[in-house]
C-alpha cells in the first residue's frame, strides 16, 4: 500500500509468540545500556549517568580494579564494583581515553556499543554490591591512559528517579611497546557550531515569537529570553517552576515544549507542555495557554488557561514538543507512557492519548459533537479538527484528539517552513532510532508502528493487525546511537548550500547528520563529527530560518554555521595572461571550504588543459601551460560544501580583462 510516497505494510500474523516474551523482561529506561556517559572527557564532555538518571538517592562507591602497569599489546582483566546506594540493580558505562586499545566484555553482562562497554540489562545487587568484569587489550605503543567507569545504583522502581550515581577512573601505564603514533588530525565538518549563549540550565527547546528574539525552554520550568542583540536576559520570560514536576536532578519530566500562536503579535498567546503532580494518583501532562504581559519581555504567569491533560503512568517517555502546523492547528507529541517496551500497549491503543501525535483547534469553541474527547482536564477549550483520525464524538471509536498513532517517544518534530512537510524523530527501544516523514496535507490516521515495530524491525506483534507507516530513515544502536534528537529543515538565507537539509543528531553519538534529496531516496550525510557538542538535547529555528542546537549538560546554545561559497576568483594584480603562467587567488569569506579544485580549459565545460587536483584549504594556485595568444581562457573553480559539488566559471582574455558570466 502506497501512502504519501511511502510503502506501508501490514503485520505478520500473531504466530510469533517469541516476541510476546519481550513483555516479561523487567522494564527499565536504561535496560539495554548507554554509551558516551562514562565520565570520559573525550565523549559528551565527561558527562556521566546523571544526564539521564535523576540522582536523588545515596551515592554508591565505585572502583575499578586491575593492573596499572602492563605491557603493550597484552590483554588484561579489570572489574568495576558498585557498592551501596539504593542497591536494587546497577548499570555501568566503561570507556578508555583516546579510544586506545580494545575494550571487550568478559561475559554477557556487558556489551560493546561503539567504543564503549555498557550493561546489557541492569544487574541485581548481592550483599550490597554488584560487579562488572571486562578485558582491555593495550595498544602496541607506549602510552598513559585512563579507564573510565560511571555507574548507577537503582532503587528498582524502573523510573530513573531516586538513583545513586558515581564515577571513577584508573590510570594505566603501557610499556615495552613502540613509539606512540602522531596525533591524528581532527575531522573537519561541513558545518560549524558557533557558541551563541552560555549559562542555560538543561535547555530542551528553542523557538521564536515571530521576531528576532529567541526563547529557550529550561526543563525545570523557566522560559529564558535572548534579545535581538544575542544577550541572555537575567529575568525569565516565564517562571512556572512551582507548577512543573521535573523530578530531582535530571530525567524526562518537566517543562518540555513551547509554541507561539501564529497571531502572537496581535493576541500575545503562547502554549506550553509540562508535567505536573496533581497530588494523589498519577502525574499528568498538561498543555496550557499563557499570554504576554504589557512588558513584551515578560509573560503573565497568572493568566493560565488549561487546554488538555492526560495521565502519565511512568516518569519517562513524555514527548512534549508542540508546534502550530501550516493548517493553523496545534500539534502535540506524546510519548507512550514510559517504562520500556510500552508494557501497557498505549501506542497502539487509540483509546488513550499516549504514544500519539495530537492535533487540536485552539481558536474555535467546541460544538456539540466536536469538543474534547479523551482530555481529562475538565475544561472545554478546544475543538476537534474535522480531518483527525477519529472524529466521531465523545466515546466513539478512538480519541478524537488523535492525528497519528504508534509513536514511542517523539523527541522533537517540526514542519518544513517552506513546504509544510512534517518530520518526526522517534526514540527507539534497543535496536534503532527513526526519522518519520509525512508530506504536507496528509489526512489523519497514520500509524507509525510502535510497539509492533521498532523502526523497520519487528518488536512485539501481539495484537497487531493494522497497516503501518514505516520510517524514512533509521539508524542503529550498534553505531553508538541511543536516543535521537530531531531538528529542522534549513530554510535560512545565510548558507544556501544547506537549503533543504533536515538536521538531526543523537544524545549518545553526537555527530550531526542531515537528510537531503528526494523523500523516496534521501541522501544521509554526516555534517559534523561526534564529540563537538555534548548531550545535544534540542535544535531550534529563528524567524529567519537559521538553526541552533543546545547542549543539555553544558547549558550552551550554539548557532549552526554553514560553509560559504568563494567570494571571487581573480588573477594576480601584477600578471597578465599573455604569458604561459598565471597565479589565481581566491577566498571563501574567511571560512575553510571542504575541498577545492581549479580547472582551466579553452571553453567552459570543454577539454581541460590543466587540472590542479584537490587543493585543501589553499587560497592560491599557480597554473602553467596557459595559451599565449588572444584566445579566451576559461577557469572553473570547483568546491565541495555540505556534500554538494558546486562551481563558479570565470573567463579571461589575453588583455587580462575579466568577464564573469
N, C-alpha and C positions, 0 to 999 in steps of 0.2 A: 504494500500500500504506500503510495507516494503522498506525503503531506508537506506542504511548504518547501518543496525541493529536497526533502529527505525521506528515505525509506523507513517506514515503521513496520515492525513485525510483531506477530502475536507470540504468546508464550508457548513453550512446550507443555504437554500435559503434565499433570502433577505427579507423575510416577517417580520423579527423582526425590525419593524420600530422604536421601542423604542430606539434602540441603535443609530439611527440617531440623536436622541436628544442630544447625547453627544457632537455633534459638536456645539450646540447652547450655551453650557456652556462657560462663559468667560475663556479664556486661561490664564494660569499663571503657571510658573515653580514650585511654591510652592502652587499650588491650593489646594492640599489635606493636607498641613501641613507637618511638620517635627518634630522629637523628637531628644533629645540629644544636643540641642543648646540653652539652657535657661540661660547660664552663671553659671550653677551648677558645681562646681569643681569636682563633682563625675562622671560627664559624659563629655567625649570629652575635658577634661582638662579645663572646664569652657568656652569653645567656645560659641559664640553667632551667630546670624543670618548672620553676615558679612562674614562667611565662604562661604556662597552661594550667598548672595546678595552683590552687589558692592556698598559700601556706598559713593555715590558721591553727596549727597544732604544734605539739612539742617537736623540736628539731632532732632528727636522728643523728647519730655519729656515723661517719662514713670513712672507710680507709681502703687503700689499695696495697696489697702485699705481693711481694715478688722480688727478684734480683734487681739491684740498682746499677750494677756494673756487669756488662755482658759483652760477648764477642760479636763482631759484625757477622751478619748472615745466619746467626743461630736463632732457634725458636725457644721461647721461654714461657712458662706458665705464670699467670697472675690471677689474683682473686680480689673482687670488690665485696666488701662486707658492710651491710647496713645494720645498725643496732639502735633499738629504741624507737621513739616516736609513737604514733598510733599503733604500729606493728601489726596491722592486718595483712596487707600484701605490700610488696615492694617492686619497684621498677628501676631501671638504670639505663643511662646512655654513656657510652665509652668512646673516646677518640684519642688520637695521638697528634702532637704538634707537627705542623707542616706535612701532615699525612705521611710521615716517614714509615717505612717498613710495611708490614702487613698484619692487620688485626684479624683474628679468626675466632669463632665460638669454640669452646671446648665441648659443648653438648648442645642439646636442642633448647635449652633455656634462654640462649641468646641467638640473635640473628644478625646478619650483616646487612646494613642499609647504607648504600653509597660507601663512604669511607669510615663509617661509624659502626659500632655494635649497639644493639638495644635488646631489651627483653622481648621475647615472643608473646608471652602473656604475663600478667603480674604474678609473682611468686609468693606463696604464703610464708609468713614468718614462723619459725620454730624456736622456742625458748628465747623470744625477744630478738631474734637475729635472722637475717637472710643473706645468702651469699650467691655471687655470680662469678663463674670462672671463665677465663679466656686465654688465648695464646697470642703472643706477639712475636713475629719474626723481624729481627732487626735488619736494617738496610746493610748493604755491603761496604759502606763507608763509615768513617769515624764521625761521631756527632754527639751532641747532648740533646735529648728530647724530654718531653713531659707526657706522661699518660694522664688523661683527664677522665673523671667519672663524676656524674651527678645522679642522684637517686632520690626517690620519694618513698616515704613510709606512709601508707594509706590507711584510713580508718575503715576501709572495706565497705563504704557506703556507695561506692560507684558513681560519685557525683563530682569528683575533682575538688571538693571543698573539705577543709579541715585536714589537709595532708601536711606532713612534715617534709621539708626539702633541705638537702645539703649537698655539698660538692667537695671534691678533694683532687689533688694531683700528686703524682710521684715522678721525681726526676730520675732519669736513667742515662747512664753514660755508655756509649757504644765504642769499643776499642778494637785494635788489631785488624782494622779494615783499610780501605783505600782513602784517598783524599775526598772530602765532600765535593759533590758536583757544584758547578756555578749556580747561583741563584737564578731560577727561571724568570724570564720577563713576564710581567703581569699581562694577562689578556686584555685586549682593547675592545670595548663595546662600541656599538654604533649609536648608542645614546649615552648621555652622561647625566648624573644626578648633581644638581646644584643645591646646596643647603639653603633653605628658604627661611625657616624659623626653627628655633630650639625652645626647650623649656615646656613642652607639652607633656601631659600625663595620660598614658595609654590612649592615644588617639585611634579612633575606629571609623571616622567618617570625615569627609572633606567635601564641601559644596559651596555654592554661591547663591546670592539672592537677586540675581539679575543686574548686579553692578560689579565694580572692581574689587569688592571685599571678598574675603574667604572666611568661611565658618567651619570650625573644627569641633567635631563631636568627641568628647572625652568620656570614657566608659563610666566613670564614677557619677556622672550626672551634670556635667558642665558643657556648655557650648561656648568655645572661645572664639574671639573675633580678631582677624588680621585685617588691618585697614588698607586703604587703597595704595598706601606707600610701603606696604610689606611689613608693618610693625604689629607685633602681637600685643594687643591691649591687655593691661593687667586686670581690668574688670570683665568678668564673663558676660556674654550676651544673655545667657540664661543659666540659672543655677537651680536645679531641682534634685540636688543630692539627697535631700531629706525625703524624697518620694521614690527614689530609684533603689532597687535591690540589686546591688552589684556584687555582693559577696565580699569576703575578706580577701585582700590581695588581688590576685588575678582571677581568671575564669572566663566564662562566656556570657554571664549576665551583665546587665547594666543598661545605660543609655546607648542604643545601638544604631539609630537611624534618624535622619533629618531630611525633610523636603520642604522647600518653599513653594507656596502656591504660585501658579503661573501668573496670577494677577496680584502678586505681593506688593508691588509698588502702589496699588490702589487700596487693597484691603489689609495689608500687613499680616496676613495669616501664614503660619508655618506649622508643620506637623512633625511629631517626634514619635519614635518607637522606643519603649523602655520596659524592663521587667520590674515588677513590684511585688511586695509581700503584703497581701490583704489581711493577714492575721491567721487564724486557724484555716487549715486546708492548704491547697497547692498555691505556689506562686503563680502570677499571671503576667502575660504580655499585654501591654496597653499601647494603643495608638491614640494620641491626643493632639488637639489643635491649640496653639497659643497665638498671641498677637503681639506685635511690636508696640512699645510704649511711645510716648511723644518724643523720646530720645531715640534716634534711629540706630544707636549702638546698644540699646538695652531693651530686652523683652519684658512684657508684663507677666510676671510669674503667677500672679493671682488670677489671670484670665485663661484658665484651662478648661477646654471642652473635650470631654471623653468621647472618642469616636467608636472604638471597638476594643474588646478584651476577650482573651481566651486563656485557658489554664495551661500550665507547663508542668508535666509530671516529673521531669528531671531538670537539673540545673543547666545542662548543656544543650546544644543544638537549638538555639533560639532564633536563628536567622537575624532579622531585624532591619534589613535595608528597606527604604521606602523611596519611591520616585513617582512623579507625575509623568504619565505616558503622553505620547503625541495626541491621544484621544481626549486628554484633559482629565482622565480618571486617575485616582490614587492607587498605585500598585504596592503591595505589602508582601515581603518574603518572610515565611515562617519555616522554622526547622521542624523535624519530625517528632520533637518532644524529648529527645535525648536518650541517655544511656548509650548502648551500642547495638547495632543490628535492628533498630526500630522494633523492640520487643512487643510493643502494643499494636504494631501494624498500622500506625497513624497515617503514613504517607499514602497508602492505598485505600484508606477509609475516607470516603467522601462525606461522611457524617461528622467530621471534625475539621478544624481549621489548621491542623498541624501538618507539616510537610507539603505546603501548598504555596502557590503564588495567588494572592487575593487581589481583587480589583473592586473598588467601590467609587461611587459618585458622591463626593463631599460637598457639592454645590447645589444639590437638589433635595428637597424634602421628600421623604418616602411616602408612597401611596399605600393603598390598602394591601396590594399584593407584591410590592417591590421594596419592602423595608428589610431591616436586619433579620437574618435567619438564625445563624449559629453564634452570633455575638452574645456574650453573657454580661455586657456592661450594664444592661438595664436601661440604656438610652436608645434613642432612635434618631441618630444624627447623620445618616447617610442613606442613599438609595442604591439599589442593585442595578448595574448596567444591563440592558436587555440582552446583550450577547455573551454574558457569562456562561460558564459550563452548565450550571443548574440555575434556572430562573423560574421556579415553579411555586414560589411562595413558601411560607414558614412550614417546616415539617415535611417537605417533599422528598424527592429522590436524593438530593445531596445539599450541602450547604451552599446557599445562593451566592455567598461572597467569593466562592472559588472561581478563579480564572483558569488555573492549571494545577495539576496534581503530580504526585510521585517525586518529590524532592526530599533530600536528606538534610542538608544544612546549607542552603544557598548563601554563600558568603560573598555578597556583592553582585548585584545585577545592574544593568544600565541600558539605556536606549541610545542608539546612534542618533546624534542630534541632526544629522543630515538626512538619513533615510528612515528613521523611526524603527529600525530593526532592534530586536530585543536580544541581549546577551546575558546569560546566567552562568555563574561559576558555582558549581555544586560540590561541596566537600565529600570525598569518598570515605569508605569504611577501612578496608585493609589492602586493597589492590590498586586502585587508580583514582585519579581526580578527573573531573569532566567539565567541559565548556559546552553549554547548550546554546543554540542559535535559532531564533524564530523570526521569520520575515514579518515586516510591518503589515498590520491589517489582519493577522491570523485571528480566527474566532476562538472563543474559549473552549476548553475541554481537552487540551493536550495532556498526556500522561508521560512524564519523563522517566518512569520505570522503577524508581527505588520503592520498596526493598526487593522487588522481584529481580532487578538487575542492579549491579554496581557498574556504571558505565556500560560497556558492551558485554560485560561478564554476568553470567547467572549468579545470583546471590541466594535467594530463597524463593522458590516458586510456589510455596504454599498459598493456595487461594488466588493465584494469578491467572486471569483469563482474558486480559484486555489487550489492546493494541498500544504499543509503546513507542515513544518518540526518542530516538537514540542520539547521543551527543555528536556535535560537530567535531570535537576533538577530546581525546582522553590521554592522560599521561600517567606513567607507572610509579608506584611507590618504590620499586626496585632501583630507581634512579635518585633516591633520596627525597622524594616528594612526600608530603604528609597532609597538607591542607591548602587547597587552592585559595588564592586571593584574586578575585576578579576585578577588572578595571573598566576602561572605556575605549571607544574607537576615537583615535585622534582626529579632530576636525579643526585644529588651530591653524593659524596662518604663519607662524614663525618658522616652522620646519616643514616645507611642502613634501619632503621625501617621506615623512611619517604619515601622510594623509591616508586614511582608510585602514591603518593598522590597529587591531584590537590588542591591548596590552593586558597581560596577566602575569602572576608570579605564584610562588608557593611559600608558605610560612617556614618550612624547613630548608628546601632547596631554593634559595632566594634569587636565583637567576631570573631576570625579567625576560619574558618571551612575548612574541607577537604572532597574531594570525592575520594574514592578508590574502588578497586574491579572491577568486570565486568561492562562494559558500559551499559548492559541491566538491571542491578540491583545494582547500586552503593551504597556503604556504606557512609553515611553522618556522620561526626564526628566533634564535637566542640573541637578544639585542644588548644584554648586559650580563656579564658573568656573575656567578654566585658570590656571596660574601661582600659585595659592595655596600649592601644595605642589610641591616639585621632585622629579623622578625617583621617583615612587611605586612601591615595589617589592613591597609586600605589605599586605594587610589582616589584621586579627586579630579574634578574638572572645573575650570573657572569659566567666567561668562564668555571668554573669547575662544574656548575650546582647548586651551593649553592644559596639560596634565601634570598631576602631582602624585607623590607617593609618600606614605608616612611609616615610620618605624614605631612599633608598639613599645618595645623595651627601652629604646633610646630617647623617645619623645621628640623626634626630629621630623619635620616636614621638608621634603625635597621637591624641587621643580625638575621635571623631565626636560632635558635639552637634547635636541637632535643635532645632526651634522648639517652645516650649511654648504651649499654649492660654492665653488670658487668664485671670487669676485670678478676676476678678469685675467686674461692671458695676454701678456704684452711682450714685444721684443725689447731687448736691452736698449737703452737710450743711445748708446754710442756705437751701435752696429747697424748694418744695412743687410738687405737680402741680396745684394749684388755679389757677395762672396759665397763661399760654399759652407760657411759655418755660422750658426746663429745660436744665441743663448736666449731661451724663453724663460720668463719668470711668472709665477702665479701664486696667489694666496687663497686661503679658504676662510676668510673672515675671522682669522685668529684661531680657528679650531682645526684639529687634525682630521683629515678625511681618511677613511679606511684604506683605500688604495688609489694610486694614480697610474695612468699610462698615457704617454704622449705619442701621437701618431701623426705622421706627416705624409701627405700624398699630393699628386698633381691635380686631383679632382676630389670634391667631397665624397667620401664613401668609396673612392676608387682604389686602385692598387697602391699599396704602401711603398714608399721608398725609405722609410725609417721607422723602426719600432723600438722605443726606448726600453720596453719591459716595465715591470712594476717598480715604481719609484719610492714606495713607502710614504713618508711624510715630507719628502724633499719639496722645496719651493722653487727650484730652478733646474733646468737641464740644458746641456749643450748638444745641439743637433748638427751633424756633419752631413755632407753629400747633398746639400740643397742645390737647386738649379741656379745657374749664374746668369741666366738671361732673363728677359722680361716676362716669362710666363708666371702666372699667379701660383702661389704656394698655399695649400690648404692645410691647416693644422687642426687636429681634433684632440681635445683633452678629455680623456675618459676618467671617471671617478666612480667609486663604489660607496654608496651610502645606504644604510638600513637594508642591506641585502639587494639593492636595486642598482643596476649598471646604468649610468647616465653620461651624457657628454655635452660639450659645447664645441661649436665649429667657428673657426676664425680664418679669414682669408688675407694674405699678404701679397703685395705686388713687388716688382723689382725696385720701385721707387720708395719702398718701405712705407707705403700707405696701408692703413689697416681698414678693413671693411668688416663689420660684424653683421652676419646675416640676420 
